[in-house]
Amino acid sequence: MQAIDPVEVAIRAVITYHLAHDLGTFGYADPANFNIGSNHAGLMGTLQREEQKTSEVFVRHYRTK
């Protein structure tokens, strides 16, 4: 399983890279970028709750900008 970890990270990075270029940096925040049946409001609520729980340095920076 340890050998799969770097592959998973690489695949996620490639997907994220392409999505960011196609949809923009905050493409996840636009409900138009999701299928009609998806729960965009639920996703945004989850992201907000997770952001509030963490004390990571990059999140603090994100909040101030």
N, C-alpha and C positions, 0 to 999 in steps of 0.2 A: 504493500500500500504506500510505503514511503516513496517509491519510484513514481507513483502516479501524481503525487502532490505538485511537483514542478510542471507537469504537463497540464494539470487543471489550472494552475495559476497562469500559464502561458495562454491557454485557450480563453480564459476570462479576460485577460489583457487585450487580446486581439479583438474579441467581441466588443469590449468597452471602447476601444480605439475607434472601431468602425461606426459604432452607434453615435459616439460623440461627434465624429466628423459629419455624419449624415443628418443628425437631429439637433446638434448644438450641445454645448456644455450642460445646459439644464433641460435637455429634451425630455427627461423623465417627468418634469413638472407640467408639461402640456398634455392634457387629456386627449387631444387630437392625435397624438402619437401612439395611442393604445387602441386595441380592438374595442368595439362597441360593448361587448359583454364583460369587459374587464372591470375590476373594482379599483379604479384610479384613486378615488377618495380614501379607500382603505389603505392603499399603498402609501399615500402621502401622510396619513395619520401614523402609520407604523414608522416611517422615516423620521417624522417629527418626534415621536416618543423615544426612538433610539438615539436621536441627536441630543435630546435633553438629558438622557441617562449618562452619557459619556463625558469624560474630562480630558480627552485626547487633545494634544496641542493643536493639531490641524483643525479640529472642530472649533476650538476657541477662536482661532484665526478666522475661520469661515463666518462665525457669528459676528465678529467685529467688522467684517467687510460687507 
